[in-house]
Amino acid sequence: MRAALFALSALLLTGCGDAYRYPCQDPANKDKEECNRPACETDGMCYDTLNGLPPKQAEAPVEQTPVEEPAAPAACNCESKGE
């Protein structure tokens, strides 16, 4: 009887471990490209979605617009005014 109970317990405990149903559920994979938006949105395998977290928006690349420098003021030609 004890041997059967021991064998059953050992069999049930072999299922315990660090196994994840989906690769993107594993915290070790949360920074991989296929587990982050926008790559994961088509199949719904985003790390945040699978783990019940609020959706993390993909960071859009920031476009830097060139800043136009104002033209230098014209040199004052004070002698030509006739003062």
Jmol script that loads the backbone (N, CA, C; Angstrom):
load data "model"
ATOM      1  N   MET A   1       0.814  -1.193   0.000  1.00  0.00           N
ATOM      2  CA  MET A   1       0.000   0.000   0.000  1.00  0.00           C
ATOM      3  C   MET A   1       0.861   1.262   0.000  1.00  0.00           C
ATOM      4  N   ARG A   2       1.898   1.249   0.878  1.00  0.00           N
ATOM      5  CA  ARG A   2       2.785   2.416   0.956  1.00  0.00           C
ATOM      6  C   ARG A   2       3.551   2.606  -0.348  1.00  0.00           C
ATOM      7  N   ALA A   3       3.944   1.525  -0.954  1.00  0.00           N
ATOM      8  CA  ALA A   3       4.699   1.616  -2.198  1.00  0.00           C
ATOM      9  C   ALA A   3       3.827   2.232  -3.300  1.00  0.00           C
ATOM     10  N   ALA A   4       2.572   1.857  -3.341  1.00  0.00           N
ATOM     11  CA  ALA A   4       1.653   2.395  -4.348  1.00  0.00           C
ATOM     12  C   ALA A   4       1.419   3.884  -4.101  1.00  0.00           C
ATOM     13  N   LEU A   5       1.270   4.273  -2.826  1.00  0.00           N
ATOM     14  CA  LEU A   5       1.083   5.678  -2.486  1.00  0.00           C
ATOM     15  C   LEU A   5       2.329   6.493  -2.830  1.00  0.00           C
ATOM     16  N   PHE A   6       3.494   5.942  -2.549  1.00  0.00           N
ATOM     17  CA  PHE A   6       4.749   6.609  -2.874  1.00  0.00           C
ATOM     18  C   PHE A   6       4.903   6.763  -4.395  1.00  0.00           C
ATOM     19  N   ALA A   7       4.605   5.720  -5.128  1.00  0.00           N
ATOM     20  CA  ALA A   7       4.715   5.769  -6.585  1.00  0.00           C
ATOM     21  C   ALA A   7       3.745   6.793  -7.168  1.00  0.00           C
ATOM     22  N   LEU A   8       2.533   6.840  -6.632  1.00  0.00           N
ATOM     23  CA  LEU A   8       1.541   7.802  -7.108  1.00  0.00           C
ATOM     24  C   LEU A   8       1.984   9.231  -6.792  1.00  0.00           C
ATOM     25  N   SER A   9       2.506   9.448  -5.592  1.00  0.00           N
ATOM     26  CA  SER A   9       2.993  10.787  -5.221  1.00  0.00           C
ATOM     27  C   SER A   9       4.154  11.211  -6.106  1.00  0.00           C
ATOM     28  N   ALA A  10       5.073  10.317  -6.358  1.00  0.00           N
ATOM     29  CA  ALA A  10       6.219  10.636  -7.207  1.00  0.00           C
ATOM     30  C   ALA A  10       5.765  10.949  -8.625  1.00  0.00           C
ATOM     31  N   LEU A  11       4.785  10.213  -9.104  1.00  0.00           N
ATOM     32  CA  LEU A  11       4.265  10.445 -10.447  1.00  0.00           C
ATOM     33  C   LEU A  11       3.588  11.807 -10.551  1.00  0.00           C
ATOM     34  N   LEU A  12       2.814  12.187  -9.543  1.00  0.00           N
ATOM     35  CA  LEU A  12       2.127  13.474  -9.558  1.00  0.00           C
ATOM     36  C   LEU A  12       3.096  14.645  -9.424  1.00  0.00           C
ATOM     37  N   LEU A  13       4.144  14.477  -8.668  1.00  0.00           N
ATOM     38  CA  LEU A  13       5.103  15.563  -8.464  1.00  0.00           C
ATOM     39  C   LEU A  13       6.013  15.791  -9.664  1.00  0.00           C
ATOM     40  N   THR A  14       6.111  14.833 -10.556  1.00  0.00           N
ATOM     41  CA  THR A  14       6.954  15.043 -11.737  1.00  0.00           C
ATOM     42  C   THR A  14       6.353  16.082 -12.669  1.00  0.00           C
ATOM     43  N   GLY A  15       5.057  16.328 -12.557  1.00  0.00           N
ATOM     44  CA  GLY A  15       4.406  17.346 -13.377  1.00  0.00           C
ATOM     45  C   GLY A  15       4.689  18.756 -12.892  1.00  0.00           C
ATOM     46  N   CYS A  16       5.182  18.899 -11.687  1.00  0.00           N
ATOM     47  CA  CYS A  16       5.484  20.224 -11.141  1.00  0.00           C
ATOM     48  C   CYS A  16       6.846  20.681 -11.658  1.00  0.00           C
ATOM     49  N   GLY A  17       6.937  21.931 -11.947  1.00  0.00           N
ATOM     50  CA  GLY A  17       8.210  22.459 -12.429  1.00  0.00           C
ATOM     51  C   GLY A  17       8.004  23.833 -13.036  1.00  0.00           C
ATOM     52  N   ASP A  18       9.040  24.353 -13.600  1.00  0.00           N
ATOM     53  CA  ASP A  18       8.974  25.669 -14.234  1.00  0.00           C
ATOM     54  C   ASP A  18       8.636  25.529 -15.706  1.00  0.00           C
ATOM     55  N   ALA A  19       7.505  24.939 -15.976  1.00  0.00           N
ATOM     56  CA  ALA A  19       7.070  24.771 -17.358  1.00  0.00           C
ATOM     57  C   ALA A  19       5.968  25.782 -17.644  1.00  0.00           C
ATOM     58  N   TYR A  20       6.031  26.400 -18.800  1.00  0.00           N
ATOM     59  CA  TYR A  20       5.029  27.379 -19.209  1.00  0.00           C
ATOM     60  C   TYR A  20       4.318  26.852 -20.436  1.00  0.00           C
ATOM     61  N   ARG A  21       3.054  27.147 -20.524  1.00  0.00           N
ATOM     62  CA  ARG A  21       2.265  26.673 -21.659  1.00  0.00           C
ATOM     63  C   ARG A  21       2.720  27.348 -22.951  1.00  0.00           C
ATOM     64  N   TYR A  22       3.030  28.637 -22.859  1.00  0.00           N
ATOM     65  CA  TYR A  22       3.482  29.399 -24.023  1.00  0.00           C
ATOM     66  C   TYR A  22       4.864  29.968 -23.732  1.00  0.00           C
ATOM     67  N   PRO A  23       5.741  30.015 -24.713  1.00  0.00           N
ATOM     68  CA  PRO A  23       7.097  30.536 -24.479  1.00  0.00           C
ATOM     69  C   PRO A  23       7.101  31.979 -23.974  1.00  0.00           C
ATOM     70  N   CYS A  24       6.152  32.789 -24.421  1.00  0.00           N
ATOM     71  CA  CYS A  24       6.135  34.196 -24.015  1.00  0.00           C
ATOM     72  C   CYS A  24       5.566  34.399 -22.615  1.00  0.00           C
ATOM     73  N   GLN A  25       5.092  33.332 -21.966  1.00  0.00           N
ATOM     74  CA  GLN A  25       4.659  33.428 -20.576  1.00  0.00           C
ATOM     75  C   GLN A  25       5.851  33.427 -19.631  1.00  0.00           C
ATOM     76  N   ASP A  26       6.940  32.866 -20.068  1.00  0.00           N
ATOM     77  CA  ASP A  26       8.147  32.752 -19.253  1.00  0.00           C
ATOM     78  C   ASP A  26       8.778  34.132 -19.072  1.00  0.00           C
ATOM     79  N   PRO A  27       9.008  34.561 -17.835  1.00  0.00           N
ATOM     80  CA  PRO A  27       9.635  35.865 -17.602  1.00  0.00           C
ATOM     81  C   PRO A  27      11.007  36.004 -18.258  1.00  0.00           C
ATOM     82  N   ALA A  28      11.680  34.908 -18.500  1.00  0.00           N
ATOM     83  CA  ALA A  28      12.984  34.967 -19.163  1.00  0.00           C
ATOM     84  C   ALA A  28      12.854  35.428 -20.611  1.00  0.00           C
ATOM     85  N   ASN A  29      11.667  35.280 -21.199  1.00  0.00           N
ATOM     86  CA  ASN A  29      11.461  35.645 -22.602  1.00  0.00           C
ATOM     87  C   ASN A  29      10.758  36.981 -22.780  1.00  0.00           C
ATOM     88  N   LYS A  30      10.502  37.707 -21.704  1.00  0.00           N
ATOM     89  CA  LYS A  30       9.685  38.916 -21.814  1.00  0.00           C
ATOM     90  C   LYS A  30      10.334  40.022 -22.633  1.00  0.00           C
ATOM     91  N   ASP A  31      11.637  40.003 -22.813  1.00  0.00           N
ATOM     92  CA  ASP A  31      12.308  41.030 -23.604  1.00  0.00           C
ATOM     93  C   ASP A  31      12.569  40.610 -25.044  1.00  0.00           C
ATOM     94  N   LYS A  32      12.165  39.413 -25.405  1.00  0.00           N
ATOM     95  CA  LYS A  32      12.363  38.957 -26.786  1.00  0.00           C
ATOM     96  C   LYS A  32      11.403  39.680 -27.709  1.00  0.00           C
ATOM     97  N   GLU A  33      11.846  39.894 -28.932  1.00  0.00           N
ATOM     98  CA  GLU A  33      11.052  40.664 -29.901  1.00  0.00           C
ATOM     99  C   GLU A  33       9.699  40.021 -30.174  1.00  0.00           C
ATOM    100  N   GLU A  34       9.664  38.686 -30.292  1.00  0.00           N
ATOM    101  CA  GLU A  34       8.403  38.018 -30.616  1.00  0.00           C
ATOM    102  C   GLU A  34       7.402  38.027 -29.462  1.00  0.00           C
ATOM    103  N   CYS A  35       7.818  38.426 -28.272  1.00  0.00           N
ATOM    104  CA  CYS A  35       6.923  38.488 -27.119  1.00  0.00           C
ATOM    105  C   CYS A  35       6.473  39.913 -26.808  1.00  0.00           C
ATOM    106  N   ASN A  36       6.874  40.860 -27.610  1.00  0.00           N
ATOM    107  CA  ASN A  36       6.519  42.266 -27.380  1.00  0.00           C
ATOM    108  C   ASN A  36       5.815  42.844 -28.597  1.00  0.00           C
ATOM    109  N   ARG A  37       5.031  43.876 -28.346  1.00  0.00           N
ATOM    110  CA  ARG A  37       4.287  44.534 -29.411  1.00  0.00           C
ATOM    111  C   ARG A  37       5.232  45.285 -30.320  1.00  0.00           C
ATOM    112  N   PRO A  38       4.941  45.394 -31.561  1.00  0.00           N
ATOM    113  CA  PRO A  38       3.780  44.946 -32.330  1.00  0.00           C
ATOM    114  C   PRO A  38       3.914  43.534 -32.874  1.00  0.00           C
ATOM    115  N   ALA A  39       5.068  42.882 -32.692  1.00  0.00           N
ATOM    116  CA  ALA A  39       5.282  41.555 -33.281  1.00  0.00           C
ATOM    117  C   ALA A  39       4.318  40.499 -32.739  1.00  0.00           C
ATOM    118  N   CYS A  40       3.893  40.612 -31.508  1.00  0.00           N
ATOM    119  CA  CYS A  40       3.074  39.562 -30.895  1.00  0.00           C
ATOM    120  C   CYS A  40       1.578  39.785 -31.050  1.00  0.00           C
ATOM    121  N   GLU A  41       1.162  40.924 -31.557  1.00  0.00           N
ATOM    122  CA  GLU A  41      -0.265  41.237 -31.601  1.00  0.00           C
ATOM    123  C   GLU A  41      -1.062  40.347 -32.536  1.00  0.00           C
ATOM    124  N   THR A  42      -0.453  39.856 -33.604  1.00  0.00           N
ATOM    125  CA  THR A  42      -1.207  39.062 -34.572  1.00  0.00           C
ATOM    126  C   THR A  42      -1.652  37.725 -33.998  1.00  0.00           C
ATOM    127  N   ASP A  43      -0.813  37.092 -33.192  1.00  0.00           N
ATOM    128  CA  ASP A  43      -1.187  35.797 -32.634  1.00  0.00           C
ATOM    129  C   ASP A  43      -1.613  35.865 -31.170  1.00  0.00           C
ATOM    130  N   GLY A  44      -1.562  37.057 -30.562  1.00  0.00           N
ATOM    131  CA  GLY A  44      -2.007  37.226 -29.184  1.00  0.00           C
ATOM    132  C   GLY A  44      -1.075  36.635 -28.151  1.00  0.00           C
ATOM    133  N   MET A  45       0.169  36.417 -28.508  1.00  0.00           N
ATOM    134  CA  MET A  45       1.131  35.802 -27.594  1.00  0.00           C
ATOM    135  C   MET A  45       2.039  36.836 -26.938  1.00  0.00           C
ATOM    136  N   CYS A  46       1.483  37.960 -26.542  1.00  0.00           N
ATOM    137  CA  CYS A  46       2.270  39.006 -25.890  1.00  0.00           C
ATOM    138  C   CYS A  46       2.486  38.642 -24.421  1.00  0.00           C
ATOM    139  N   TYR A  47       3.657  38.963 -23.907  1.00  0.00           N
ATOM    140  CA  TYR A  47       3.997  38.658 -22.514  1.00  0.00           C
ATOM    141  C   TYR A  47       2.967  39.245 -21.553  1.00  0.00           C
ATOM    142  N   ASP A  48       2.612  40.506 -21.768  1.00  0.00           N
ATOM    143  CA  ASP A  48       1.681  41.151 -20.842  1.00  0.00           C
ATOM    144  C   ASP A  48       0.290  40.531 -20.905  1.00  0.00           C
ATOM    145  N   THR A  49      -0.173  40.174 -22.089  1.00  0.00           N
ATOM    146  CA  THR A  49      -1.498  39.572 -22.249  1.00  0.00           C
ATOM    147  C   THR A  49      -1.558  38.198 -21.596  1.00  0.00           C
ATOM    148  N   LEU A  50      -0.530  37.385 -21.822  1.00  0.00           N
ATOM    149  CA  LEU A  50      -0.515  36.027 -21.282  1.00  0.00           C
ATOM    150  C   LEU A  50      -0.400  36.001 -19.761  1.00  0.00           C
ATOM    151  N   ASN A  51       0.180  37.037 -19.180  1.00  0.00           N
ATOM    152  CA  ASN A  51       0.379  37.071 -17.737  1.00  0.00           C
ATOM    153  C   ASN A  51      -0.609  37.979 -17.015  1.00  0.00           C
ATOM    154  N   GLY A  52      -1.631  38.455 -17.717  1.00  0.00           N
ATOM    155  CA  GLY A  52      -2.680  39.242 -17.091  1.00  0.00           C
ATOM    156  C   GLY A  52      -2.258  40.652 -16.716  1.00  0.00           C
ATOM    157  N   LEU A  53      -1.270  41.196 -17.391  1.00  0.00           N
ATOM    158  CA  LEU A  53      -0.805  42.559 -17.120  1.00  0.00           C
ATOM    159  C   LEU A  53      -1.485  43.531 -18.066  1.00  0.00           C
ATOM    160  N   PRO A  54      -1.526  44.816 -17.725  1.00  0.00           N
ATOM    161  CA  PRO A  54      -2.083  45.789 -18.672  1.00  0.00           C
ATOM    162  C   PRO A  54      -1.206  45.853 -19.920  1.00  0.00           C
ATOM    163  N   PRO A  55      -1.819  46.037 -21.086  1.00  0.00           N
ATOM    164  CA  PRO A  55      -1.043  46.066 -22.329  1.00  0.00           C
ATOM    165  C   PRO A  55       0.010  47.156 -22.317  1.00  0.00           C
ATOM    166  N   LYS A  56       1.198  46.776 -22.724  1.00  0.00           N
ATOM    167  CA  LYS A  56       2.311  47.723 -22.827  1.00  0.00           C
ATOM    168  C   LYS A  56       2.382  48.158 -24.280  1.00  0.00           C
ATOM    169  N   GLN A  57       2.290  49.440 -24.498  1.00  0.00           N
ATOM    170  CA  GLN A  57       2.317  49.961 -25.860  1.00  0.00           C
ATOM    171  C   GLN A  57       3.751  49.953 -26.380  1.00  0.00           C
ATOM    172  N   ALA A  58       3.879  49.622 -27.633  1.00  0.00           N
ATOM    173  CA  ALA A  58       5.206  49.656 -28.251  1.00  0.00           C
ATOM    174  C   ALA A  58       5.671  51.097 -28.327  1.00  0.00           C
ATOM    175  N   GLU A  59       6.923  51.276 -28.083  1.00  0.00           N
ATOM    176  CA  GLU A  59       7.468  52.623 -28.141  1.00  0.00           C
ATOM    177  C   GLU A  59       7.727  52.988 -29.592  1.00  0.00           C
ATOM    178  N   ALA A  60       7.045  54.001 -30.045  1.00  0.00           N
ATOM    179  CA  ALA A  60       7.223  54.454 -31.418  1.00  0.00           C
ATOM    180  C   ALA A  60       8.536  55.222 -31.517  1.00  0.00           C
ATOM    181  N   PRO A  61       9.232  55.061 -32.608  1.00  0.00           N
ATOM    182  CA  PRO A  61      10.470  55.818 -32.755  1.00  0.00           C
ATOM    183  C   PRO A  61      10.171  57.310 -32.775  1.00  0.00           C
ATOM    184  N   VAL A  62      10.962  58.040 -32.070  1.00  0.00           N
ATOM    185  CA  VAL A  62      10.765  59.482 -31.968  1.00  0.00           C
ATOM    186  C   VAL A  62      11.437  60.149 -33.153  1.00  0.00           C
ATOM    187  N   GLU A  63      10.622  60.876 -33.911  1.00  0.00           N
ATOM    188  CA  GLU A  63      11.180  61.607 -35.040  1.00  0.00           C
ATOM    189  C   GLU A  63      11.667  62.961 -34.555  1.00  0.00           C
ATOM    190  N   GLN A  64      12.869  63.266 -34.916  1.00  0.00           N
ATOM    191  CA  GLN A  64      13.399  64.557 -34.528  1.00  0.00           C
ATOM    192  C   GLN A  64      13.357  65.468 -35.745  1.00  0.00           C
ATOM    193  N   THR A  65      12.601  66.534 -35.622  1.00  0.00           N
ATOM    194  CA  THR A  65      12.502  67.475 -36.721  1.00  0.00           C
ATOM    195  C   THR A  65      13.627  68.488 -36.595  1.00  0.00           C
ATOM    196  N   PRO A  66      14.211  68.824 -37.703  1.00  0.00           N
ATOM    197  CA  PRO A  66      15.299  69.805 -37.631  1.00  0.00           C
ATOM    198  C   PRO A  66      14.765  71.164 -37.190  1.00  0.00           C
ATOM    199  N   VAL A  67      15.487  71.785 -36.317  1.00  0.00           N
ATOM    200  CA  VAL A  67      15.089  73.090 -35.804  1.00  0.00           C
ATOM    201  C   VAL A  67      15.734  74.154 -36.680  1.00  0.00           C
ATOM    202  N   GLU A  68      14.889  75.016 -37.218  1.00  0.00           N
ATOM    203  CA  GLU A  68      15.427  76.083 -38.054  1.00  0.00           C
ATOM    204  C   GLU A  68      15.936  77.205 -37.164  1.00  0.00           C
ATOM    205  N   GLU A  69      17.162  77.587 -37.407  1.00  0.00           N
ATOM    206  CA  GLU A  69      17.730  78.680 -36.627  1.00  0.00           C
ATOM    207  C   GLU A  69      17.292  79.991 -37.262  1.00  0.00           C
ATOM    208  N   PRO A  70      16.925  80.950 -36.447  1.00  0.00           N
ATOM    209  CA  PRO A  70      16.510  82.241 -37.018  1.00  0.00           C
ATOM    210  C   PRO A  70      17.697  82.909 -37.714  1.00  0.00           C
ATOM    211  N   ALA A  71      17.357  83.607 -38.774  1.00  0.00           N
ATOM    212  CA  ALA A  71      18.407  84.294 -39.526  1.00  0.00           C
ATOM    213  C   ALA A  71      18.993  85.405 -38.656  1.00  0.00           C
ATOM    214  N   ALA A  72      20.268  85.606 -38.815  1.00  0.00           N
ATOM    215  CA  ALA A  72      20.933  86.653 -38.039  1.00  0.00           C
ATOM    216  C   ALA A  72      20.387  88.010 -38.487  1.00  0.00           C
ATOM    217  N   PRO A  73      20.181  88.930 -37.558  1.00  0.00           N
ATOM    218  CA  PRO A  73      19.663  90.250 -37.952  1.00  0.00           C
ATOM    219  C   PRO A  73      20.673  90.962 -38.848  1.00  0.00           C
ATOM    220  N   ALA A  74      20.114  91.747 -39.750  1.00  0.00           N
ATOM    221  CA  ALA A  74      20.981  92.494 -40.662  1.00  0.00           C
ATOM    222  C   ALA A  74      21.825  93.468 -39.853  1.00  0.00           C
ATOM    223  N   ALA A  75      23.046  93.650 -40.300  1.00  0.00           N
ATOM    224  CA  ALA A  75      23.940  94.578 -39.592  1.00  0.00           C
ATOM    225  C   ALA A  75      23.393  95.988 -39.693  1.00  0.00           C
ATOM    226  N   CYS A  76      23.457  96.725 -38.624  1.00  0.00           N
ATOM    227  CA  CYS A  76      22.949  98.074 -38.600  1.00  0.00           C
ATOM    228  C   CYS A  76      23.986  99.002 -39.245  1.00  0.00           C
ATOM    229  N   ASN A  77      23.523  99.699 -40.254  1.00  0.00           N
ATOM    230  CA  ASN A  77      24.395 100.663 -40.899  1.00  0.00           C
ATOM    231  C   ASN A  77      23.918 102.031 -40.450  1.00  0.00           C
ATOM    232  N   CYS A  78      24.316 102.418 -39.259  1.00  0.00           N
ATOM    233  CA  CYS A  78      23.809 103.638 -38.628  1.00  0.00           C
ATOM    234  C   CYS A  78      24.338 104.919 -39.289  1.00  0.00           C
ATOM    235  N   GLU A  79      25.427 104.854 -39.978  1.00  0.00           N
ATOM    236  CA  GLU A  79      26.013 106.046 -40.591  1.00  0.00           C
ATOM    237  C   GLU A  79      25.223 106.500 -41.817  1.00  0.00           C
ATOM    238  N   SER A  80      24.496 105.599 -42.456  1.00  0.00           N
ATOM    239  CA  SER A  80      23.786 105.951 -43.667  1.00  0.00           C
ATOM    240  C   SER A  80      22.483 106.669 -43.395  1.00  0.00           C
ATOM    241  N   LYS A  81      22.043 106.793 -42.146  1.00  0.00           N
ATOM    242  CA  LYS A  81      20.780 107.434 -41.818  1.00  0.00           C
ATOM    243  C   LYS A  81      20.906 108.955 -41.878  1.00  0.00           C
ATOM    244  N   GLY A  82      22.089 109.444 -41.828  1.00  0.00           N
ATOM    245  CA  GLY A  82      22.298 110.889 -41.932  1.00  0.00           C
ATOM    246  C   GLY A  82      22.129 111.593 -40.613  1.00  0.00           C
ATOM    247  N   GLU A  83      22.303 110.965 -39.543  1.00  0.00           N
ATOM    248  CA  GLU A  83      22.141 111.631 -38.246  1.00  0.00           C
ATOM    249  C   GLU A  83      23.397 112.262 -37.789  1.00  0.00           C
TER     250      GLU A  83
END
end "model"
wireframe off; spacefill off
backbone 0.3
color backbone group
